[in-house]
Amino acid sequence: MSKYRCTICNYIYDEEIERISFSDLPNKWRCPVCNAFSESFELLSNNNNTEEENSRDIDTGKSTVSDVIIKQMAEWGVKYVFGIPGTSSLGILQGIKNCKDMKFFQVRHEQTAAFMASAYGKLTGEIAACLTVAGPGATNLSTGLYDAKLDHSPVLAITGQVKRLLIGPGSFQEIDQHSFFEPVSVFNKPIIHKEQTTQLITLAIKEALLKKGVSHISVPNDVQKQIYYADPVPRTGKIPNTSVSASKQLIDEAAQKIDSSHRPVIIAGFGSMGQGDLVLELAEKISSPIVTTFRGKGVVDEMEELYAGSHGTIGSTSASKLVQETDLLIVLGSSYSDMTQIPPKPTVQIDIDPMMIGRRYAVDVGLLGDISAILSSLINKVHSSKKLGYLNEIRLLKKQWFALIEEEIDSSKTPLRPQHIINVLNNKISHNAVIALDVGENGWWFGRNFQMKKTQKMVMSGSLATMGFGLPAAMAAQITYPEKQVVCITGDGGFSMVMADFLTAVKYNLPITVFIFNNNQLGMIQQEQKVEGYPNWQTDLLNCNFASFAEICGGVGLKVTNPSDLSDEVEKALSINKPVIVDIHTDPKRFI
């Protein structure tokens, strides 16, 4: 039995599989891939028929490097791979197809795949993968991977690569992928020999999980298809327990600082997510208000009496005043972003990342370790203190803030005011929903006006602050939590960057609800031009009818232009078990 290669497209005709001799094919037979005549085929001689060129056909049932890669990923808990099939990753794709414990989601753009993997990591703390081809597929991942890098989300990026023989001279779709991924990765290696497979995949996942970042593995096309058998290495015993606490001496020192303060303020960042009960317990014991960063929204229920709002550029007046007049900040899991605007004050800081301790300013006590373990120790150490005057001040400031928010809501104006839209969403979105937030004017209004419940989850692009994150994040959330209501809050600018992937939501029947703040503007940029004294220019957007677009894609589209219709249309959208776009016509004016 022989094999013949099409010299046009490289398709291999294998007589053993086809069970018809190549010479016996009819004269009209054509290549099934490129339609070339049989004269375009050449016999693969023994000298050319190397393991790398011709490792196996996907139907022979033999295990390959790709199968071992995927089995190792599944062993370490990778359930989902997001990506686009392509020439240099077909072996990996087949490995996913052969694995019953993993699911592949085909997207329309590689950026979406990386965003989805990043969102999954932020929501769960576990790892998902994105898969692309060499060259343009690899470069298209970059924005989503930088989002994961800066927000410390574990992601495994797998890229195909040209055959090893072709690396270097400059072959089709070949780029220096190792150098390209080096700045964004905590681990970045090629698999150049099959015996490296299990070890490198294990290290890649371990480093991504422990260092909370991006691991990249590239696999040359010929290596993917090599016949290879290896048992997966179990995760048990390979990941250390990271629930570590600070020393007793430092905890005692922090407790003394807290006990001696008269106006303490707790600032809870994203790193304290999931520890709301402990945060609230500490706040109640020491009579401290709780302020969150933008990404920290939802650490505690925002209707809690001691919650005073978010701080920073989207912050509340109550949070700002309390932080400015505090005599001690207790900062939990915050990156000290310039947008959060945490001032230089006497500070007790808790973080699991040593580089975050004293990142902007020197702190009085820096506690390195797991926030849950340290807070538990602190709560036991600090003295109970009922600062009645301070508590009354917190209540009054919060009442004044809520009154201002209520005053801004005008349900009669057309186009709809953003404050009215957020108010309706606040009342209608489920108390256990997952909210995927895009970047732009819509995010400013959400951060400022939406009251998160502790049982809700919010996922966003924090440090990179990239537009286009909302829709992919919503799809990842719906895949992760199929039983929950998932909404995407986005603007017309952000949504239109990734709108083709609404088709992905339809294809996989992901019943997300997308609320578009449609103001025909890059609204945040318009405001920034105004702040910096520039005339408004090049922020106008020419939009399609987003509701009609949803219908054309096979989803449901609703359009809201009348303020009195908003509440009913939002409720209707949230009740539909299909992907929905709600096109809400608003304007970029803030308080007029």
Summary of the structure (lengths in Angstrom):
residues: 592
radius of gyration: 27.4
end to end distance: 79.8
largest distance: 96.2
contacts: 2097
relative contact order: 0.09
helix: 41%
strand: 18%
